[in-house]
Amino acid sequence: MAAVAATGGLLFGFDTGVISGAIPFMKLDFKLDDSQVENITTLGLIGAVVGALVSGWVSDKAGRKNVILVSAIVFLTGALWCGFATSIASLLAARFYLGLAIGIASFATPLYIAEISPAKIRGTLVSMFQLLITVGLLAAFLSDSFFADNKNVSSWRPMFYVGVVPALILLIGMFFLPESPRWLLSRGREAESRHIMEKTEDPSVLESEMARLKKDILEASQQMSFGETFRQKWMVYPLMLAICIMLFQQAVGINTIIYYGPSIFLKAGFEGNEAAIMASVSVGVINVIFTILSLFVIDKLGRRKLYFLGMGGIFVSLLLIAGCFAFLPHLGDFGRYAIVGAMLLYIAFFAVSMGPLAWVLITEVFPMKVRGVGSSIGSLSNWLFNSIVVWTFFKVIKGFTSLLGSDDMGTAGAFCSFALVAAIGLVWGIKFLPETKGMSLEDIEKHWKNGGKPADLGKQSAKI
């Protein structure tokens, strides 16, 4: 059940990453400039914001299963629409439409998996969603590489069509799966909820899990609204943490590499779109490997150690990328491979730290009564900062190019700006990043209400 539902994560990753390999060919096919490329890419993210905004309310009304079924239909028809697009306007509309499914899947899929999973393996199964996002990205890069053809400017179209296959798997598979037992119980359908849990839960803990669900539903009914959350003075620090951690996660430029990887590698000197897209495949491989590694180290190292290790590595890697671009004319063929190596180092540090860490922290710094609202603010902040960075990337390069005199120096300047964000993030972390490892939500709430500072939270277990 979890494997079928987690296909939503694979689609999330695939439809996020497929645009990267399609861009070089779409630019030739539609004669796009960099600004139009940014608009096409960003509209998908804006669609994701809208999808994420409505998915919580809709999934509470219609049920988790039905919402995922609808997202599968949008994924399927959106992939076909993108592939068949005959104009820039049509492509813009298709990317926004597909973004809606990405936003819905980002909320509804992990929620469904958490609610149908047995208690003893719930964490592992929910982690499958995050892992399959990276697998979906890799699948997109491999698919892009397979269909890339320098002699055919329309070779970007089948790159999108491939997304129909996992969408069909999700649509057909979810049709045969049950509704979330938690949602059924929240609608007073206890007999149906119990029937499902009898099939998925260990009989020895069935009654305790039913009692836990009833308690969770009661607590959810007492959740604070957005307005109430912002009126609580003690909520200043948790809200600041949720917004800032997402700012630093996105403003170090991770999605410029995910979305524009082949375009960046073309700037680095790779000859032809096929070679540039192939270089991006290595990014996808490293992303998957180090995301898997993060599952084993996040609870062992603690939040602060992992944050400083990752952000420090990101800072150094970005400087290396910038330096390679700055001296690219003097490095010859070595320069392009040095840029790939520095990017792989960057991806490794990000995937093992900031990638999962930001999402973990926004679920930990909020007390139960505001957890739903707080997580929503964190998620929306992520999509917002993601959209801004992706929409301005080529504009920033153009600005630095005008200032410094060459495209190589302009690209170096853009990555230096990301490195500056990482440096600010390191300074911010020293003062504000909490250590939440091993702390209960009750202890965290007590800390905030007593006027505690973020860096003092869990200080006894923090080593930095």
C-alpha positions as CSV (number, residue, x, y, z in Angstrom):
1,M,0.0,0.0,0.0
2,A,2.8,2.4,0.9
3,A,4.8,1.5,-2.2
4,V,1.8,2.3,-4.5
5,A,1.0,5.6,-2.7
6,A,4.7,6.6,-2.7
7,T,4.5,6.6,-6.5
8,G,3.1,10.1,-5.9
9,G,6.6,11.0,-4.6
10,L,8.2,9.5,-7.7
11,L,5.9,11.6,-9.8
12,F,6.7,14.7,-7.7
13,G,10.4,14.2,-8.4
14,F,9.9,13.2,-12.0
15,D,7.7,16.2,-13.0
16,T,10.0,18.5,-11.0
17,G,13.2,17.3,-12.7
18,V,12.0,16.5,-16.3
19,I,12.0,20.2,-17.2
20,S,15.8,20.4,-16.8
21,G,16.5,18.2,-19.8
22,A,13.7,19.6,-21.9
23,I,14.8,23.2,-21.5
24,P,17.7,23.2,-24.0
25,F,15.5,21.7,-26.7
26,M,12.5,23.8,-25.9
27,K,14.7,26.9,-26.2
28,L,15.6,25.9,-29.8
29,D,12.1,24.7,-30.7
30,F,10.2,27.8,-29.5
31,K,13.2,30.2,-29.7
32,L,12.9,31.0,-26.0
33,D,15.1,33.5,-24.2
34,D,16.2,33.0,-20.6
35,S,13.4,35.1,-19.2
36,Q,10.8,32.9,-20.9
37,V,12.5,29.8,-19.6
38,E,12.4,31.1,-16.1
39,N,8.6,31.8,-16.5
40,I,7.9,28.3,-17.8
41,T,9.8,26.8,-14.9
42,T,8.4,29.0,-12.2
43,L,4.8,28.6,-13.3
44,G,5.1,25.0,-12.3
45,L,6.2,26.1,-8.8
46,I,3.3,28.6,-8.6
47,G,0.9,25.8,-9.5
48,A,2.5,23.7,-6.7
49,V,1.9,26.6,-4.2
50,V,-1.8,26.6,-5.2
51,G,-2.1,22.8,-5.0
52,A,-0.4,22.7,-1.6
53,L,-2.7,25.5,-0.3
54,V,-6.0,23.7,-1.2
55,S,-4.9,20.1,-0.6
56,G,-5.3,20.2,3.2
57,W,-8.8,21.4,3.1
58,V,-9.8,19.2,0.2
59,S,-8.3,16.0,1.6
60,D,-10.2,16.7,4.9
61,K,-13.4,17.0,3.0
62,A,-13.1,14.4,0.2
63,G,-10.6,11.9,1.8
64,R,-6.9,11.2,1.3
65,K,-7.5,8.5,-1.3
66,N,-9.8,10.6,-3.6
67,V,-7.3,13.5,-3.5
68,I,-4.4,11.3,-4.6
69,L,-6.6,9.8,-7.3
70,V,-7.3,13.3,-8.6
71,S,-3.6,14.2,-8.5
72,A,-2.8,11.0,-10.5
73,I,-5.3,12.1,-13.2
74,V,-3.7,15.6,-13.2
75,F,-0.2,14.1,-13.5
76,L,-1.3,11.9,-16.4
77,T,-3.2,14.6,-18.4
78,G,-0.6,17.2,-17.5
79,A,2.2,15.1,-18.9
80,L,0.3,14.7,-22.2
81,W,-0.5,18.4,-22.3
82,C,3.1,19.4,-21.8
83,G,4.3,17.0,-24.5
84,F,1.6,18.1,-27.0
85,A,2.0,21.9,-26.3
86,T,2.3,23.8,-29.6
87,S,2.8,27.3,-28.2
88,I,4.5,29.1,-25.3
89,A,1.1,30.0,-23.8
90,S,0.0,26.4,-24.0
91,L,3.2,25.3,-22.3
92,L,2.9,27.9,-19.6
93,A,-0.7,26.7,-18.8
94,A,0.4,23.0,-18.9
95,R,3.2,23.6,-16.4
96,F,0.9,25.4,-14.0
97,Y,-1.6,22.6,-14.3
98,L,1.1,20.0,-13.7
99,G,2.3,22.0,-10.7
100,L,-1.1,21.7,-9.1
101,A,-0.5,17.9,-9.0
102,I,3.0,18.4,-7.5
103,G,1.6,20.6,-4.7
104,I,-1.2,18.2,-4.0
105,A,1.1,15.1,-3.9
106,S,3.6,16.9,-1.6
107,F,0.9,17.1,1.0
108,A,-1.6,14.2,0.5
109,T,0.8,11.4,-0.3
110,P,3.0,11.4,2.9
111,L,-0.1,12.0,5.0
112,Y,-1.9,9.0,3.5
113,I,1.2,6.8,4.0
114,A,1.5,7.9,7.6
115,E,-2.2,7.1,8.3
116,I,-2.3,3.6,6.8
117,S,1.1,2.4,8.1
118,P,1.6,0.1,11.1
119,A,2.9,2.0,14.1
120,K,6.2,0.1,14.3
121,I,7.3,0.8,10.7
122,R,5.5,4.2,10.1
123,G,8.7,6.3,10.1
124,T,10.4,4.0,7.5
125,L,7.4,3.9,5.2
126,V,6.9,7.7,5.3
127,S,10.6,8.2,4.5
128,M,9.9,6.2,1.4
129,F,8.1,9.3,0.0
130,Q,11.2,11.5,0.4
131,L,13.4,8.8,-1.1
132,L,11.2,8.3,-4.1
133,I,11.2,12.0,-4.8
134,T,15.0,11.7,-5.4
135,V,14.4,8.5,-7.4
136,G,11.9,10.4,-9.5
137,L,14.4,13.1,-10.2
138,L,17.0,10.5,-11.2
139,A,14.4,8.8,-13.5
140,A,13.7,12.2,-15.1
141,F,17.4,12.8,-15.8
142,L,17.8,9.3,-17.2
143,S,14.7,9.7,-19.3
144,D,15.9,13.1,-20.6
145,S,19.2,11.6,-21.5
146,F,17.6,8.7,-23.3
147,F,15.4,10.9,-25.5
148,A,17.9,13.7,-26.0
149,D,18.8,14.1,-29.7
150,N,20.9,17.0,-30.9
151,K,19.5,16.5,-34.4
152,N,15.8,16.7,-33.3
153,V,14.7,19.9,-31.5
154,S,11.3,18.2,-30.6
155,S,13.0,15.5,-28.6
156,W,11.8,17.2,-25.5
157,R,8.2,16.0,-26.1
158,P,8.7,12.3,-25.3
159,M,10.6,13.4,-22.1
160,F,7.2,14.5,-20.8
161,Y,5.2,11.6,-22.2
162,V,7.2,9.2,-20.0
163,G,5.4,10.7,-16.9
164,V,2.2,8.9,-18.1
165,V,3.6,5.5,-17.0
166,P,4.0,6.2,-13.2
167,A,0.8,8.3,-13.3
168,L,-1.1,5.2,-14.5
169,I,0.6,3.1,-11.9
170,L,-0.6,5.5,-9.2
171,L,-4.1,5.9,-10.6
172,I,-4.7,2.2,-11.1
173,G,-3.0,1.2,-7.8
174,M,-4.8,3.8,-5.7
175,F,-8.1,2.7,-7.1
176,F,-7.7,-0.7,-5.3
177,L,-6.4,0.7,-2.0
178,P,-8.6,1.6,1.0
179,E,-9.2,5.0,2.4
180,S,-7.2,6.3,5.4
181,P,-8.5,4.7,8.6
182,R,-7.8,8.0,10.4
183,W,-10.0,9.9,8.0
184,L,-12.7,7.4,8.2
185,L,-12.7,7.6,12.0
186,S,-12.8,11.4,11.8
187,R,-16.0,11.0,9.8
188,G,-17.6,8.7,12.4
189,R,-17.1,5.6,10.3
190,E,-15.4,3.6,13.1
191,A,-16.4,0.2,11.8
192,E,-14.7,0.8,8.4
193,S,-11.7,2.3,10.1
194,R,-11.3,-0.8,12.4
195,H,-11.8,-3.2,9.5
196,I,-8.8,-1.6,7.6
197,M,-6.6,-1.5,10.7
198,E,-7.3,-5.2,11.4
199,K,-5.6,-5.9,8.1
200,T,-2.6,-3.6,8.5
201,E,-1.9,-3.3,12.2
202,D,-0.4,-5.8,14.7
203,P,-3.4,-7.3,16.7
204,S,-1.5,-6.7,20.0
205,V,-1.5,-2.9,19.5
206,L,-4.8,-2.5,17.6
207,E,-6.8,-1.2,20.5
208,S,-4.0,1.2,21.6
209,E,-3.7,2.5,18.1
210,M,-7.4,3.1,17.8
211,A,-7.3,5.0,21.1
212,R,-4.3,7.0,19.8
213,L,-6.2,7.9,16.6
214,K,-9.2,9.1,18.6
215,K,-6.9,11.3,20.7
216,D,-5.2,12.7,17.6
217,I,-8.5,13.6,16.1
218,L,-9.6,15.3,19.2
219,E,-6.3,17.3,19.4
220,A,-6.6,18.2,15.7
221,S,-10.1,19.7,16.4
222,Q,-8.4,22.0,18.9
223,Q,-5.7,23.2,16.5
224,M,-5.1,27.0,16.4
225,S,-6.0,28.9,13.3
226,F,-3.5,31.1,11.4
227,G,-4.8,34.2,13.1
228,E,-4.6,32.7,16.6
229,T,-1.1,31.4,15.9
230,F,0.3,34.8,14.9
231,R,-1.3,36.4,18.0
232,Q,0.8,34.2,20.4
233,K,3.9,36.1,21.4
234,W,5.7,32.9,22.3
235,M,5.3,31.7,18.7
236,V,7.7,34.3,17.3
237,Y,10.7,32.0,17.4
238,P,9.1,28.8,16.0
239,L,7.6,30.8,13.1
240,M,11.0,32.5,12.5
241,L,12.7,29.1,12.5
242,A,10.2,27.6,10.0
243,I,10.6,30.5,7.6
244,C,14.3,30.9,7.9
245,I,15.3,27.3,7.6
246,M,13.3,27.1,4.3
247,L,14.9,30.4,3.2
248,F,18.4,29.0,3.6
249,Q,17.4,25.6,2.2
250,Q,16.3,27.2,-1.1
251,A,18.4,30.4,-1.3
252,V,21.7,28.4,-1.5
253,G,20.5,27.6,-5.1
254,I,19.7,23.9,-4.9
255,N,16.9,24.0,-7.4
256,T,18.8,26.0,-10.0
257,I,20.9,22.9,-10.4
258,I,17.9,20.6,-10.4
259,Y,15.9,22.7,-12.9
260,Y,18.7,24.2,-15.0
261,G,21.5,21.6,-14.6
262,P,22.0,21.0,-18.4
263,S,21.9,24.7,-19.1
264,I,24.6,25.3,-16.5
265,F,26.7,22.5,-17.9
266,L,26.4,24.0,-21.4
267,K,27.8,27.2,-20.0
268,A,30.6,25.1,-18.5
269,G,31.6,24.1,-22.0
270,F,29.9,20.7,-22.6
271,E,29.3,20.4,-26.3
272,G,25.7,19.6,-27.3
273,N,22.6,19.1,-25.2
274,E,23.0,15.4,-25.0
275,A,26.4,15.7,-23.2
276,A,25.0,18.4,-20.8
277,I,22.0,16.3,-19.9
278,M,24.2,13.2,-19.4
279,A,26.2,15.2,-16.9
280,S,23.0,15.9,-15.0
281,V,22.4,12.2,-14.5
282,S,25.4,12.1,-12.2
283,V,23.7,14.8,-10.1
284,G,20.6,12.6,-9.8
285,V,22.7,9.5,-8.7
286,I,24.5,11.4,-6.0
287,N,21.3,12.9,-4.8
288,V,19.7,9.5,-4.3
289,I,22.8,8.0,-2.6
290,F,23.2,10.8,0.0
291,T,19.5,11.1,0.7
292,I,19.6,7.4,1.7
293,L,22.7,8.2,3.9
294,S,20.8,11.0,5.6
295,L,18.2,8.5,6.9
296,F,21.0,6.9,8.9
297,V,22.8,10.0,10.3
298,I,20.1,12.5,11.1
299,D,19.2,11.0,14.4
300,K,22.7,10.0,15.3
301,L,24.5,13.3,14.7
302,G,21.7,15.6,15.9
303,R,20.2,18.6,14.1
304,R,22.9,21.2,14.8
305,K,25.9,19.1,13.9
306,L,24.3,18.0,10.7
307,Y,23.3,21.6,9.9
308,F,26.8,23.0,10.3
309,L,28.4,20.1,8.5
310,G,26.1,20.4,5.6
311,M,26.0,24.2,5.4
312,G,29.8,24.4,5.7
313,G,30.2,21.9,2.9
314,I,27.7,23.8,0.8
315,F,29.5,27.0,1.3
316,V,32.9,25.5,0.2
317,S,31.3,23.7,-2.7
318,L,29.7,26.9,-4.0
319,L,32.9,28.8,-3.8
320,L,34.6,26.0,-5.8
321,I,31.9,26.2,-8.5
322,A,32.2,29.9,-8.7
323,G,36.0,29.7,-8.9
324,C,35.9,27.1,-11.7
325,F,33.6,29.4,-13.7
326,A,35.7,32.5,-13.0
327,F,38.9,30.7,-14.3
328,L,37.1,28.6,-16.9
329,P,39.0,30.1,-19.9
330,H,42.3,29.2,-18.3
331,L,41.4,25.7,-17.2
332,G,40.7,24.1,-20.7
333,D,38.9,20.8,-20.8
334,F,39.6,20.2,-17.1
335,G,37.4,23.2,-16.2
336,R,34.1,21.5,-17.3
337,Y,34.8,18.3,-15.3
338,A,36.0,20.4,-12.3
339,I,32.6,22.1,-12.3
340,V,30.8,18.8,-12.4
341,G,32.9,17.5,-9.5
342,A,32.2,20.6,-7.4
343,M,28.5,20.4,-8.2
344,L,28.4,16.7,-7.1
345,L,30.1,17.7,-3.9
346,Y,27.5,20.4,-3.4
347,I,24.6,18.0,-4.0
348,A,26.1,15.4,-1.6
349,F,26.4,18.0,1.2
350,F,22.9,19.3,0.5
351,A,21.2,15.9,0.2
352,V,22.6,14.6,3.5
353,S,21.8,17.7,5.5
354,M,19.6,20.6,4.4
355,G,17.4,18.5,2.1
356,P,15.7,16.4,4.9
357,L,16.8,18.6,7.9
358,A,14.5,21.5,7.0
359,W,11.5,19.3,6.8
360,V,12.3,17.5,10.0
361,L,12.8,20.8,12.0
362,I,9.4,22.3,11.0
363,T,7.6,19.2,12.4
364,E,9.6,19.4,15.7
365,V,9.7,23.1,16.7
366,F,5.9,23.5,16.8
367,P,3.8,22.3,19.8
368,M,0.9,20.0,18.8
369,K,-1.8,22.6,18.8
370,V,0.0,24.7,16.1
371,R,1.8,21.9,14.4
372,G,-0.6,21.8,11.4
373,V,-0.5,25.6,10.9
374,G,3.3,25.8,11.5
375,S,4.1,23.0,9.0
376,S,1.8,24.7,6.4
377,I,3.7,28.0,6.9
378,G,7.0,26.1,6.5
379,S,5.8,24.3,3.3
380,L,4.5,27.5,1.7
381,S,7.8,29.3,2.6
382,N,9.7,26.5,0.8
383,W,7.6,26.9,-2.4
384,L,7.8,30.7,-2.3
385,F,11.6,30.9,-1.9
386,N,12.0,28.1,-4.4
387,S,9.9,30.1,-7.0
388,I,11.9,33.3,-6.3
389,V,15.3,31.7,-6.7
390,V,14.3,29.8,-9.9
391,W,12.7,32.9,-11.5
392,T,15.6,35.1,-10.9
393,F,18.6,32.8,-11.6
394,F,19.3,33.8,-15.2
395,K,18.5,37.5,-14.3
396,V,21.2,37.4,-11.6
397,I,23.7,35.9,-14.1
398,K,22.8,38.6,-16.6
399,G,23.3,41.3,-14.0
400,F,26.7,40.0,-13.0
401,T,27.6,39.5,-16.7
402,S,26.9,43.2,-17.3
403,L,28.9,44.1,-14.3
404,L,31.9,41.8,-14.7
405,G,32.1,41.6,-18.5
406,S,31.7,38.0,-19.4
407,D,29.1,35.2,-19.1
408,D,31.6,33.0,-17.2
409,M,32.1,35.7,-14.6
410,G,28.4,36.3,-14.5
411,T,27.7,32.7,-13.7
412,A,30.6,32.8,-11.1
413,G,28.9,35.8,-9.5
414,A,25.6,34.0,-9.2
415,F,27.2,31.1,-7.4
416,C,29.1,33.5,-5.2
417,S,25.8,35.0,-4.2
418,F,24.6,31.6,-3.2
419,A,27.8,31.1,-1.2
420,L,27.1,34.4,0.6
421,V,23.7,33.1,1.6
422,A,25.3,29.9,3.0
423,A,27.8,32.0,5.0
424,I,24.9,34.0,6.4
425,G,23.1,30.7,7.2
426,L,26.1,29.6,9.2
427,V,26.1,32.7,11.3
428,W,22.3,32.5,11.7
429,G,22.6,28.9,12.8
430,I,25.1,29.7,15.6
431,K,22.6,32.0,17.3
432,F,19.2,30.5,16.3
433,L,19.3,26.9,15.3
434,P,17.9,24.6,18.1
435,E,18.8,21.1,18.9
436,T,15.5,19.2,18.9
437,K,16.8,15.7,18.9
438,G,15.2,13.6,21.6
439,M,12.9,16.4,22.9
440,S,9.2,15.9,23.4
441,L,6.7,18.4,21.9
442,E,5.6,19.2,25.4
443,D,9.1,20.2,26.5
444,I,9.5,22.3,23.3
445,E,6.2,24.1,24.0
446,K,7.2,24.8,27.6
447,H,10.6,26.2,26.4
448,W,8.9,28.7,24.1
449,K,6.3,29.7,26.6
450,N,9.0,30.4,29.2
451,G,10.7,32.8,26.8
452,G,13.5,30.5,25.9
453,K,15.9,31.2,23.1
454,P,16.2,28.9,20.1
455,A,19.9,28.0,20.6
456,D,19.2,27.1,24.2
457,L,16.6,24.5,23.2
458,G,18.1,21.1,24.0
459,K,21.4,22.7,24.9
460,Q,22.3,19.9,27.2
461,S,22.5,17.5,24.2
462,A,24.0,19.9,21.7
463,K,27.7,19.9,21.1
464,I,27.9,23.1,19.0
